[in-house]
Amino acid sequence: MKTPIRVIFFDAAETLFHIKGSVADIYLIHAVQHGFRQTPDSRALIAQAFQRAFQDASPPVFAATDPLELKQCERLWWFDIVHNVFYRVGMFERFDEFFEQVFQAFEDPRSWALFPETHAVLTRLREERFELGIVSNFDSRLFPVMRGLGIDRLFDSVTISSLAKAAKPAQRIFEIALEKHAVDPDEAMHVGDSVRDDLEGATKAGLTGILLDRAGRKQASGGIVIRTLEELLPLVGC
């Protein structure tokens, strides 16, 4: 790296922390409580339907600026996705009650867990005087999740799509994040688990993109690939 890295940005979910179990597990548990008729293949069908619905959804970018209106936009965006999931696998009468409960479940830090090395790596980077930031398509529920997981104080900035009015892989969300640190793209690095959103998005914006591929199953043409966050440390001279 010709230019010294001053700022390291991270994706949030599936990079720093992960859902306990899976999205399909949480949907199924709450749906059954609200009248969904479970079958032996319900979990697999929900997982498939969620992947399809999430991919088909428009980017989580909204015109609203008022905080309450913005939260409502986030909620409606997710309502459409979850409704799409159960439209495919089986709708039930108490769906609205189910959605309210499951939406809150993903705001609860107890639904999430840090990856084993996350806290130690972030702490080490702070000790080495790197500025740290989040660039994520997560919505505003990210803030209570970070506080509950005890990592909020380790970051100098948090840039999320609903507030930035831009979503990864768009160049604009990376530009907004860079502006918060007053650095040029070549002075920053971004680490995340998505080839398109994180590796390619960051690289196109001029940052050093790092793909975190814990399972070793993703195909990326070019770019730096690591298996754990610990492998990031030697890349930045720690």
Secondary structure, DSSP 4 states (H G I P E B T S, - for coil): --SPP-EEEE--BTTTEEESS-HHHHHHHHHHHTT----TTHHHHHHHHHHHHHHHSPPS--S--SHHHHHHHHHHHHHHHHHHHHHHH---TTHHHHHHHHHHHTTSGGGEEE-TTHHHHHHHHHHTT-EEEEEES--TTHHHHHHHHT-GGG-SEEEEHHHHT--TTSHHHHHHHHHHHT--GGGEEEEES-IIIIIIHHHHTTSEEEEE-TTS----SSSEEESSGGGHHHHTT-
